[in-house]
């Protein structure tokens, strides 16, 4: 009888210890799970931010600068092509706006990069080269439709990045560049939609199913770098008003 009682006591003690251990783990686990560990949140922001005379420059700021440059490297020639191949005045006008707008933005981003000591790309990325190849192979109304939809989709993705950077950047040069990019990109969105070829249902479905875009290789932090090569030379069309710089009074967009 004593043996049975002793066994029951041991078993009961074991159950109590097990229960206490489980409770302790349950209390400790949430604290560990939601702590700001290395590589997340504020830790990542601080690790990717460098100091400049114009304010802190974050990893997202540098990625934005890179994307503005990349956009010009393929949208500028796409705009020139649309001016020649577009079968309607609306498509040719959209091409003119892209050409003029990205000539302006490319000049702005090169100036900002030089002042921050950032290296810029000189070639479109693989996806952008594929878009240009698709346009090269298209003709007639098929070209008009592909031009409007490829460029409208690309501008929609950039537009959200511009808004995020403008809302959160602590760098004055990046803030002004975001203002200019916002004006230019919105102008391009409007003229592309004015072609009448934009498939809004396809845009909405793509946005609903798209996975997060891969990060663009950001330029190195400020330091001695070589100046990027010159963009494709373009002669502005007579009477075309470029989107105004952020420093100008009463900014307005060309309709």
C-alpha atoms as an extended CHARMM CRD file, in Angstrom:
* protein
*
       255  EXT
         1         1  UNK       CA              0.0000000000        0.0000000000        0.0000000000  PROA      1               0.0000000000
         2         2  UNK       CA              2.8990000000        2.3840000000        0.8000000000  PROA      2               0.0000000000
         3         3  UNK       CA              4.4570000000        1.5940000000       -2.5590000000  PROA      3               0.0000000000
         4         4  UNK       CA              1.2710000000        2.5770000000       -4.3790000000  PROA      4               0.0000000000
         5         5  UNK       CA              0.9960000000        5.8790000000       -2.4600000000  PROA      5               0.0000000000
         6         6  UNK       CA              4.6330000000        6.6990000000       -3.1190000000  PROA      6               0.0000000000
         7         7  UNK       CA              4.1170000000        6.1150000000       -6.8440000000  PROA      7               0.0000000000
         8         8  UNK       CA              1.0340000000        8.3100000000       -6.8590000000  PROA      8               0.0000000000
         9         9  UNK       CA              2.9290000000       11.0980000000       -5.1190000000  PROA      9               0.0000000000
        10        10  UNK       CA              5.7520000000       10.9530000000       -7.6390000000  PROA      10              0.0000000000
        11        11  UNK       CA              3.3160000000       10.9480000000      -10.5650000000  PROA      11              0.0000000000
        12        12  UNK       CA              1.3840000000       13.8980000000       -9.1450000000  PROA      12              0.0000000000
        13        13  UNK       CA              4.5700000000       15.9080000000       -8.5920000000  PROA      13              0.0000000000
        14        14  UNK       CA              5.6860000000       15.1970000000      -12.1520000000  PROA      14              0.0000000000
        15        15  UNK       CA              2.4190000000       16.4450000000      -13.5670000000  PROA      15              0.0000000000
        16        16  UNK       CA              2.6480000000       19.6570000000      -11.5330000000  PROA      16              0.0000000000
        17        17  UNK       CA              6.2330000000       20.2960000000      -12.7060000000  PROA      17              0.0000000000
        18        18  UNK       CA              5.2570000000       19.6390000000      -16.3230000000  PROA      18              0.0000000000
        19        19  UNK       CA              2.3260000000       22.0370000000      -16.0900000000  PROA      19              0.0000000000
        20        20  UNK       CA              4.4660000000       24.7800000000      -14.5500000000  PROA      20              0.0000000000
        21        21  UNK       CA              7.1030000000       24.3410000000      -17.2560000000  PROA      21              0.0000000000
        22        22  UNK       CA              4.5010000000       24.6000000000      -20.0090000000  PROA      22              0.0000000000
        23        23  UNK       CA              3.0760000000       27.7430000000      -18.4430000000  PROA      23              0.0000000000
        24        24  UNK       CA              6.5290000000       29.3430000000      -18.2390000000  PROA      24              0.0000000000
        25        25  UNK       CA              7.2400000000       28.5290000000      -21.9000000000  PROA      25              0.0000000000
        26        26  UNK       CA              3.8920000000       30.0020000000      -22.9260000000  PROA      26              0.0000000000
        27        27  UNK       CA              4.7060000000       33.2320000000      -21.0800000000  PROA      27              0.0000000000
        28        28  UNK       CA              8.2580000000       33.5470000000      -22.3970000000  PROA      28              0.0000000000
        29        29  UNK       CA              7.5730000000       32.5920000000      -26.0630000000  PROA      29              0.0000000000
        30        30  UNK       CA              5.4790000000       35.6670000000      -27.0020000000  PROA      30              0.0000000000
        31        31  UNK       CA              8.1080000000       37.9820000000      -25.5520000000  PROA      31              0.0000000000
        32        32  UNK       CA             10.7850000000       36.3480000000      -27.7170000000  PROA      32              0.0000000000
        33        33  UNK       CA              8.5560000000       36.1260000000      -30.7720000000  PROA      33              0.0000000000
        34        34  UNK       CA              7.5940000000       39.7870000000      -30.9550000000  PROA      34              0.0000000000
        35        35  UNK       CA             10.8890000000       41.3460000000      -29.9270000000  PROA      35              0.0000000000
        36        36  UNK       CA             12.5580000000       43.5320000000      -32.5610000000  PROA      36              0.0000000000
        37        37  UNK       CA             15.2960000000       41.0700000000      -33.4700000000  PROA      37              0.0000000000
        38        38  UNK       CA             18.2580000000       41.7990000000      -35.7600000000  PROA      38              0.0000000000
        39        39  UNK       CA             17.2680000000       42.2610000000      -39.4010000000  PROA      39              0.0000000000
        40        40  UNK       CA             13.7440000000       43.5450000000      -38.7920000000  PROA      40              0.0000000000
        41        41  UNK       CA             11.9530000000       46.8300000000      -38.2230000000  PROA      41              0.0000000000
        42        42  UNK       CA             13.8520000000       49.7240000000      -36.7290000000  PROA      42              0.0000000000
        43        43  UNK       CA             17.0480000000       47.6730000000      -36.5670000000  PROA      43              0.0000000000
        44        44  UNK       CA             17.0260000000       47.2850000000      -40.3650000000  PROA      44              0.0000000000
        45        45  UNK       CA             16.2370000000       50.9770000000      -40.9300000000  PROA      45              0.0000000000
        46        46  UNK       CA             19.1780000000       52.0350000000      -38.7670000000  PROA      46              0.0000000000
        47        47  UNK       CA             21.5420000000       49.5050000000      -40.3370000000  PROA      47              0.0000000000
        48        48  UNK       CA             20.7290000000       50.6390000000      -43.8950000000  PROA      48              0.0000000000
        49        49  UNK       CA             20.7430000000       54.3950000000      -43.2100000000  PROA      49              0.0000000000
        50        50  UNK       CA             23.7730000000       56.6100000000      -43.7340000000  PROA      50              0.0000000000
        51        51  UNK       CA             24.2640000000       60.2500000000      -42.7440000000  PROA      51              0.0000000000
        52        52  UNK       CA             24.5080000000       63.0100000000      -45.3540000000  PROA      52              0.0000000000
        53        53  UNK       CA             24.4680000000       66.8090000000      -45.1760000000  PROA      53              0.0000000000
        54        54  UNK       CA             20.9190000000       66.6830000000      -46.5910000000  PROA      54              0.0000000000
        55        55  UNK       CA             19.6060000000       64.3590000000      -43.8940000000  PROA      55              0.0000000000
        56        56  UNK       CA             19.6670000000       60.5930000000      -43.2660000000  PROA      56              0.0000000000
        57        57  UNK       CA             19.6330000000       58.4960000000      -46.4400000000  PROA      57              0.0000000000
        58        58  UNK       CA             17.8560000000       55.1550000000      -46.0350000000  PROA      58              0.0000000000
        59        59  UNK       CA             18.0720000000       51.9620000000      -48.0660000000  PROA      59              0.0000000000
        60        60  UNK       CA             14.6320000000       52.7310000000      -49.5270000000  PROA      60              0.0000000000
        61        61  UNK       CA             15.8350000000       56.2180000000      -50.5160000000  PROA      61              0.0000000000
        62        62  UNK       CA             18.7500000000       54.7110000000      -52.4270000000  PROA      62              0.0000000000
        63        63  UNK       CA             16.5090000000       52.1310000000      -54.0720000000  PROA      63              0.0000000000
        64        64  UNK       CA             14.1340000000       54.9040000000      -55.1480000000  PROA      64              0.0000000000
        65        65  UNK       CA             16.9760000000       56.8850000000      -56.7370000000  PROA      65              0.0000000000
        66        66  UNK       CA             18.0680000000       53.7620000000      -58.6110000000  PROA      66              0.0000000000
        67        67  UNK       CA             14.5240000000       53.1060000000      -59.8540000000  PROA      67              0.0000000000
        68        68  UNK       CA             14.1000000000       56.6570000000      -61.1390000000  PROA      68              0.0000000000
        69        69  UNK       CA             17.2600000000       56.2510000000      -63.1900000000  PROA      69              0.0000000000
        70        70  UNK       CA             16.2200000000       52.7940000000      -64.4440000000  PROA      70              0.0000000000
        71        71  UNK       CA             12.7970000000       54.0950000000      -65.4560000000  PROA      71              0.0000000000
        72        72  UNK       CA             14.3610000000       56.7000000000      -67.7090000000  PROA      72              0.0000000000
        73        73  UNK       CA             16.7120000000       54.2020000000      -69.3260000000  PROA      73              0.0000000000
        74        74  UNK       CA             13.8530000000       52.2640000000      -70.9110000000  PROA      74              0.0000000000
        75        75  UNK       CA             10.8490000000       54.6090000000      -70.8870000000  PROA      75              0.0000000000
        76        76  UNK       CA             12.7120000000       57.3490000000      -72.7010000000  PROA      76              0.0000000000
        77        77  UNK       CA             13.4540000000       55.1830000000      -75.7800000000  PROA      77              0.0000000000
        78        78  UNK       CA              9.9600000000       53.6680000000      -75.5110000000  PROA      78              0.0000000000
        79        79  UNK       CA              8.5080000000       57.1700000000      -75.6930000000  PROA      79              0.0000000000
        80        80  UNK       CA             10.6210000000       58.0390000000      -78.7220000000  PROA      80              0.0000000000
        81        81  UNK       CA              9.4770000000       54.8460000000      -80.4210000000  PROA      81              0.0000000000
        82        82  UNK       CA              5.8000000000       55.5780000000      -79.7000000000  PROA      82              0.0000000000
        83        83  UNK       CA              6.1390000000       58.9940000000      -81.3340000000  PROA      83              0.0000000000
        84        84  UNK       CA              7.2090000000       57.2060000000      -84.5350000000  PROA      84              0.0000000000
        85        85  UNK       CA              5.0670000000       54.0340000000      -84.4470000000  PROA      85              0.0000000000
        86        86  UNK       CA              1.8720000000       55.1440000000      -82.7380000000  PROA      86              0.0000000000
        87        87  UNK       CA             -1.1170000000       54.8910000000      -85.0540000000  PROA      87              0.0000000000
        88        88  UNK       CA             -3.1650000000       57.5230000000      -83.2030000000  PROA      88              0.0000000000
        89        89  UNK       CA             -2.4220000000       61.0600000000      -82.0700000000  PROA      89              0.0000000000
        90        90  UNK       CA             -3.1390000000       60.0410000000      -78.4640000000  PROA      90              0.0000000000
        91        91  UNK       CA             -0.4600000000       57.3320000000      -78.5170000000  PROA      91              0.0000000000
        92        92  UNK       CA              2.0520000000       59.6600000000      -80.1430000000  PROA      92              0.0000000000
        93        93  UNK       CA              1.2370000000       62.3450000000      -77.5540000000  PROA      93              0.0000000000
        94        94  UNK       CA              1.8150000000       59.8310000000      -74.7480000000  PROA      94              0.0000000000
        95        95  UNK       CA              5.1770000000       59.0050000000      -76.3000000000  PROA      95              0.0000000000
        96        96  UNK       CA              6.0510000000       62.6960000000      -76.3560000000  PROA      96              0.0000000000
        97        97  UNK       CA              5.1760000000       63.0830000000      -72.6730000000  PROA      97              0.0000000000
        98        98  UNK       CA              7.3020000000       60.0480000000      -71.7510000000  PROA      98              0.0000000000
        99        99  UNK       CA             10.2610000000       61.3610000000      -73.7410000000  PROA      99              0.0000000000
       100       100  UNK       CA             10.1120000000       64.8510000000      -72.2980000000  PROA      100             0.0000000000
       101       101  UNK       CA              9.2600000000       63.7850000000      -68.7560000000  PROA      101             0.0000000000
       102       102  UNK       CA             12.0420000000       61.2550000000      -68.4210000000  PROA      102             0.0000000000
       103       103  UNK       CA             14.5860000000       63.5830000000      -70.0080000000  PROA      103             0.0000000000
       104       104  UNK       CA             13.6960000000       66.0000000000      -67.2220000000  PROA      104             0.0000000000
       105       105  UNK       CA             13.6790000000       63.3450000000      -64.4520000000  PROA      105             0.0000000000
       106       106  UNK       CA             16.9230000000       61.7820000000      -65.6340000000  PROA      106             0.0000000000
       107       107  UNK       CA             18.6450000000       65.1370000000      -65.3540000000  PROA      107             0.0000000000
       108       108  UNK       CA             17.2070000000       65.5520000000      -61.8520000000  PROA      108             0.0000000000
       109       109  UNK       CA             18.1870000000       62.1130000000      -60.5970000000  PROA      109             0.0000000000
       110       110  UNK       CA             21.7170000000       62.4100000000      -61.9740000000  PROA      110             0.0000000000
       111       111  UNK       CA             22.1140000000       65.6970000000      -60.1150000000  PROA      111             0.0000000000
       112       112  UNK       CA             20.8040000000       64.2020000000      -56.8630000000  PROA      112             0.0000000000
       113       113  UNK       CA             23.0250000000       61.1330000000      -57.1910000000  PROA      113             0.0000000000
       114       114  UNK       CA             26.0880000000       63.2880000000      -57.8220000000  PROA      114             0.0000000000
       115       115  UNK       CA             25.4100000000       65.4020000000      -54.7320000000  PROA      115             0.0000000000
       116       116  UNK       CA             24.9650000000       62.2840000000      -52.6010000000  PROA      116             0.0000000000
       117       117  UNK       CA             27.9150000000       60.4530000000      -54.1600000000  PROA      117             0.0000000000
       118       118  UNK       CA             25.7810000000       57.5560000000      -55.4220000000  PROA      118             0.0000000000
       119       119  UNK       CA             26.5240000000       55.3000000000      -58.3570000000  PROA      119             0.0000000000
       120       120  UNK       CA             23.7490000000       54.8810000000      -60.9200000000  PROA      120             0.0000000000
       121       121  UNK       CA             23.0320000000       52.1170000000      -63.4620000000  PROA      121             0.0000000000
       122       122  UNK       CA             23.5870000000       52.7830000000      -67.1590000000  PROA      122             0.0000000000
       123       123  UNK       CA             21.5200000000       49.9480000000      -68.6540000000  PROA      123             0.0000000000
       124       124  UNK       CA             17.8850000000       48.8990000000      -68.2110000000  PROA      124             0.0000000000
       125       125  UNK       CA             17.3770000000       45.7850000000      -66.0910000000  PROA      125             0.0000000000
       126       126  UNK       CA             16.4590000000       42.4230000000      -67.7300000000  PROA      126             0.0000000000
       127       127  UNK       CA             12.7030000000       42.8980000000      -67.2960000000  PROA      127             0.0000000000
       128       128  UNK       CA             12.8340000000       46.3670000000      -68.8300000000  PROA      128             0.0000000000
       129       129  UNK       CA             14.8600000000       45.0560000000      -71.7740000000  PROA      129             0.0000000000
       130       130  UNK       CA             12.1910000000       42.3930000000      -72.2760000000  PROA      130             0.0000000000
       131       131  UNK       CA              9.4780000000       45.0700000000      -72.3460000000  PROA      131             0.0000000000
       132       132  UNK       CA             11.4260000000       46.9770000000      -74.9980000000  PROA      132             0.0000000000
       133       133  UNK       CA             11.8340000000       43.7770000000      -77.0260000000  PROA      133             0.0000000000
       134       134  UNK       CA              8.0700000000       43.1620000000      -76.8450000000  PROA      134             0.0000000000
       135       135  UNK       CA              7.4040000000       46.6630000000      -78.1630000000  PROA      135             0.0000000000
       136       136  UNK       CA             10.0170000000       46.2610000000      -80.8950000000  PROA      136             0.0000000000
       137       137  UNK       CA              8.1930000000       43.2010000000      -82.2010000000  PROA      137             0.0000000000
       138       138  UNK       CA              4.7290000000       44.8360000000      -82.2470000000  PROA      138             0.0000000000
       139       139  UNK       CA              3.1530000000       46.8860000000      -85.0140000000  PROA      139             0.0000000000
       140       140  UNK       CA             -0.0480000000       48.7590000000      -85.7520000000  PROA      140             0.0000000000
       141       141  UNK       CA             -2.9000000000       48.6690000000      -83.2650000000  PROA      141             0.0000000000
       142       142  UNK       CA             -1.1830000000       45.7760000000      -81.4670000000  PROA      142             0.0000000000
       143       143  UNK       CA              1.7430000000       48.1120000000      -80.7910000000  PROA      143             0.0000000000
       144       144  UNK       CA             -0.5690000000       50.8520000000      -79.5040000000  PROA      144             0.0000000000
       145       145  UNK       CA             -2.2650000000       48.4480000000      -77.0850000000  PROA      145             0.0000000000
       146       146  UNK       CA              0.9580000000       46.9080000000      -75.7880000000  PROA      146             0.0000000000
       147       147  UNK       CA              2.6290000000       50.2760000000      -75.4140000000  PROA      147             0.0000000000
       148       148  UNK       CA             -0.2610000000       51.6990000000      -73.3870000000  PROA      148             0.0000000000
       149       149  UNK       CA             -0.6560000000       48.6790000000      -71.1040000000  PROA      149             0.0000000000
       150       150  UNK       CA              3.0090000000       47.8580000000      -70.4840000000  PROA      150             0.0000000000
       151       151  UNK       CA              3.8480000000       51.4760000000      -69.6750000000  PROA      151             0.0000000000
       152       152  UNK       CA              0.6910000000       52.0510000000      -67.6150000000  PROA      152             0.0000000000
       153       153  UNK       CA              1.3640000000       48.9540000000      -65.5150000000  PROA      153             0.0000000000
       154       154  UNK       CA              4.9760000000       50.0050000000      -64.9130000000  PROA      154             0.0000000000
       155       155  UNK       CA              3.9770000000       53.5370000000      -63.9390000000  PROA      155             0.0000000000
       156       156  UNK       CA              1.3730000000       52.2550000000      -61.4970000000  PROA      156             0.0000000000
       157       157  UNK       CA              4.0070000000       50.2490000000      -59.6270000000  PROA      157             0.0000000000
       158       158  UNK       CA              6.4150000000       53.1910000000      -59.5200000000  PROA      158             0.0000000000
       159       159  UNK       CA              3.6690000000       55.5380000000      -58.3240000000  PROA      159             0.0000000000
       160       160  UNK       CA              3.2020000000       53.5770000000      -55.0840000000  PROA      160             0.0000000000
       161       161  UNK       CA              6.9600000000       53.6050000000      -54.4190000000  PROA      161             0.0000000000
       162       162  UNK       CA              7.0980000000       57.3820000000      -54.9450000000  PROA      162             0.0000000000
       163       163  UNK       CA              4.2940000000       57.8660000000      -52.4140000000  PROA      163             0.0000000000
       164       164  UNK       CA              6.0260000000       55.6900000000      -49.8190000000  PROA      164             0.0000000000
       165       165  UNK       CA              9.3330000000       57.5050000000      -50.2130000000  PROA      165             0.0000000000
       166       166  UNK       CA              7.7180000000       60.9570000000      -50.1770000000  PROA      166             0.0000000000
       167       167  UNK       CA              5.8330000000       60.1140000000      -46.9740000000  PROA      167             0.0000000000
       168       168  UNK       CA              8.7990000000       58.7190000000      -45.0480000000  PROA      168             0.0000000000
       169       169  UNK       CA             12.1240000000       60.0530000000      -46.3150000000  PROA      169             0.0000000000
       170       170  UNK       CA             14.2330000000       62.2210000000      -44.0110000000  PROA      170             0.0000000000
       171       171  UNK       CA             16.4930000000       63.4210000000      -46.8260000000  PROA      171             0.0000000000
       172       172  UNK       CA             15.6710000000       66.8090000000      -48.3960000000  PROA      172             0.0000000000
       173       173  UNK       CA             17.1320000000       65.9510000000      -51.8280000000  PROA      173             0.0000000000
       174       174  UNK       CA             15.1480000000       62.7240000000      -52.0030000000  PROA      174             0.0000000000
       175       175  UNK       CA             12.0110000000       64.5510000000      -50.8850000000  PROA      175             0.0000000000
       176       176  UNK       CA             12.3010000000       67.0760000000      -53.7270000000  PROA      176             0.0000000000
       177       177  UNK       CA             13.0720000000       64.3290000000      -56.2370000000  PROA      177             0.0000000000
       178       178  UNK       CA              9.9800000000       62.4420000000      -55.0700000000  PROA      178             0.0000000000
       179       179  UNK       CA              7.8920000000       65.5890000000      -55.6580000000  PROA      179             0.0000000000
       180       180  UNK       CA              9.1750000000       65.8300000000      -59.2310000000  PROA      180             0.0000000000
       181       181  UNK       CA              8.7250000000       62.0940000000      -59.8120000000  PROA      181             0.0000000000
       182       182  UNK       CA              5.1640000000       62.2560000000      -58.5000000000  PROA      182             0.0000000000
       183       183  UNK       CA              4.2650000000       65.0730000000      -60.8910000000  PROA      183             0.0000000000
       184       184  UNK       CA              5.8960000000       63.3540000000      -63.8660000000  PROA      184             0.0000000000
       185       185  UNK       CA              4.5740000000       59.8450000000      -63.2080000000  PROA      185             0.0000000000
       186       186  UNK       CA              1.0210000000       61.0770000000      -62.6620000000  PROA      186             0.0000000000
       187       187  UNK       CA              1.2100000000       63.0270000000      -65.9200000000  PROA      187             0.0000000000
       188       188  UNK       CA              2.3260000000       59.8640000000      -67.7250000000  PROA      188             0.0000000000
       189       189  UNK       CA             -0.4190000000       57.7680000000      -66.1510000000  PROA      189             0.0000000000
       190       190  UNK       CA             -3.0280000000       60.2550000000      -67.3880000000  PROA      190             0.0000000000
       191       191  UNK       CA             -1.7640000000       60.4550000000      -70.9760000000  PROA      191             0.0000000000
       192       192  UNK       CA             -1.4110000000       56.6630000000      -71.2100000000  PROA      192             0.0000000000
       193       193  UNK       CA             -4.9970000000       56.2470000000      -70.0200000000  PROA      193             0.0000000000
       194       194  UNK       CA             -6.0810000000       58.9000000000      -72.5470000000  PROA      194             0.0000000000
       195       195  UNK       CA             -5.0230000000       56.5660000000      -75.3750000000  PROA      195             0.0000000000
       196       196  UNK       CA             -8.1410000000       54.4690000000      -74.6990000000  PROA      196             0.0000000000
       197       197  UNK       CA             -6.1620000000       51.2190000000      -74.7600000000  PROA      197             0.0000000000
       198       198  UNK       CA             -5.5390000000       50.6690000000      -71.0380000000  PROA      198             0.0000000000
       199       199  UNK       CA             -7.1280000000       47.4640000000      -69.6800000000  PROA      199             0.0000000000
       200       200  UNK       CA             -8.1660000000       48.4760000000      -66.1580000000  PROA      200             0.0000000000
       201       201  UNK       CA             -9.5410000000       45.0260000000      -65.3200000000  PROA      201             0.0000000000
       202       202  UNK       CA             -6.1530000000       43.4720000000      -66.0740000000  PROA      202             0.0000000000
       203       203  UNK       CA             -4.4250000000       46.1050000000      -63.9200000000  PROA      203             0.0000000000
       204       204  UNK       CA             -6.7250000000       45.3700000000      -60.9780000000  PROA      204             0.0000000000
       205       205  UNK       CA             -6.2800000000       41.6000000000      -61.2930000000  PROA      205             0.0000000000
       206       206  UNK       CA             -2.5090000000       41.9620000000      -61.5120000000  PROA      206             0.0000000000
       207       207  UNK       CA             -2.4470000000       44.1280000000      -58.3900000000  PROA      207             0.0000000000
       208       208  UNK       CA             -4.5960000000       41.6200000000      -56.4980000000  PROA      208             0.0000000000
       209       209  UNK       CA             -2.4160000000       38.6180000000      -57.3430000000  PROA      209             0.0000000000
       210       210  UNK       CA              1.0410000000       40.1790000000      -57.5050000000  PROA      210             0.0000000000
       211       211  UNK       CA              3.7040000000       39.0660000000      -55.0560000000  PROA      211             0.0000000000
       212       212  UNK       CA              6.0060000000       41.6560000000      -53.4480000000  PROA      212             0.0000000000
       213       213  UNK       CA              8.4630000000       42.9170000000      -56.0890000000  PROA      213             0.0000000000
       214       214  UNK       CA             12.1230000000       41.9520000000      -55.6940000000  PROA      214             0.0000000000
       215       215  UNK       CA             14.4170000000       44.6140000000      -54.3220000000  PROA      215             0.0000000000
       216       216  UNK       CA             16.3610000000       46.6340000000      -56.8470000000  PROA      216             0.0000000000
       217       217  UNK       CA             20.1120000000       46.5600000000      -56.3330000000  PROA      217             0.0000000000
       218       218  UNK       CA             20.5770000000       49.8750000000      -54.5560000000  PROA      218             0.0000000000
       219       219  UNK       CA             23.6350000000       52.0050000000      -55.2520000000  PROA      219             0.0000000000
       220       220  UNK       CA             26.4250000000       52.0320000000      -52.7430000000  PROA      220             0.0000000000
       221       221  UNK       CA             26.3120000000       54.4410000000      -49.7800000000  PROA      221             0.0000000000
       222       222  UNK       CA             27.7620000000       57.9120000000      -50.4010000000  PROA      222             0.0000000000
       223       223  UNK       CA             31.3930000000       57.8350000000      -51.3940000000  PROA      223             0.0000000000
       224       224  UNK       CA             33.7030000000       58.4540000000      -54.3720000000  PROA      224             0.0000000000
       225       225  UNK       CA             32.0280000000       57.1000000000      -57.5090000000  PROA      225             0.0000000000
       226       226  UNK       CA             32.2880000000       57.5360000000      -61.2360000000  PROA      226             0.0000000000
       227       227  UNK       CA             29.6710000000       59.6980000000      -62.8810000000  PROA      227             0.0000000000
       228       228  UNK       CA             27.0760000000       57.6980000000      -64.8690000000  PROA      228             0.0000000000
       229       229  UNK       CA             27.1390000000       57.9610000000      -68.6360000000  PROA      229             0.0000000000
       230       230  UNK       CA             25.0270000000       60.4560000000      -70.5030000000  PROA      230             0.0000000000
       231       231  UNK       CA             21.3990000000       59.5810000000      -71.2430000000  PROA      231             0.0000000000
       232       232  UNK       CA             20.1180000000       59.2740000000      -74.8090000000  PROA      232             0.0000000000
       233       233  UNK       CA             20.1400000000       62.8140000000      -76.2440000000  PROA      233             0.0000000000
       234       234  UNK       CA             16.6670000000       64.1950000000      -76.8840000000  PROA      234             0.0000000000
       235       235  UNK       CA             15.5550000000       67.5050000000      -78.3570000000  PROA      235             0.0000000000
       236       236  UNK       CA             12.4520000000       68.7680000000      -76.5050000000  PROA      236             0.0000000000
       237       237  UNK       CA              9.4660000000       69.3490000000      -78.7460000000  PROA      237             0.0000000000
       238       238  UNK       CA              8.4910000000       72.9610000000      -79.3270000000  PROA      238             0.0000000000
       239       239  UNK       CA              5.8330000000       74.1830000000      -76.9290000000  PROA      239             0.0000000000
       240       240  UNK       CA              6.0880000000       71.2440000000      -74.5530000000  PROA      240             0.0000000000
       241       241  UNK       CA              6.1680000000       72.3160000000      -70.9030000000  PROA      241             0.0000000000
       242       242  UNK       CA              8.2260000000       70.0090000000      -68.7160000000  PROA      242             0.0000000000
       243       243  UNK       CA              6.9050000000       69.0690000000      -65.2690000000  PROA      243             0.0000000000
       244       244  UNK       CA              8.2340000000       71.7790000000      -62.9290000000  PROA      244             0.0000000000
       245       245  UNK       CA             10.9890000000       71.2340000000      -60.4090000000  PROA      245             0.0000000000
       246       246  UNK       CA              9.9660000000       71.1480000000      -56.7770000000  PROA      246             0.0000000000
       247       247  UNK       CA             11.7060000000       74.4550000000      -56.1330000000  PROA      247             0.0000000000
       248       248  UNK       CA              9.6460000000       76.3400000000      -58.7040000000  PROA      248             0.0000000000
       249       249  UNK       CA              6.5960000000       78.3390000000      -57.7160000000  PROA      249             0.0000000000
       250       250  UNK       CA              3.0620000000       77.1930000000      -58.5670000000  PROA      250             0.0000000000
       251       251  UNK       CA              3.9010000000       73.7500000000      -59.9830000000  PROA      251             0.0000000000
       252       252  UNK       CA              1.5200000000       72.4240000000      -62.6000000000  PROA      252             0.0000000000
       253       253  UNK       CA              1.3970000000       69.3630000000      -64.8030000000  PROA      253             0.0000000000
       254       254  UNK       CA              1.0240000000       69.3570000000      -68.5340000000  PROA      254             0.0000000000
       255       255  UNK       CA             -2.4540000000       67.9370000000      -69.3270000000  PROA      255             0.0000000000
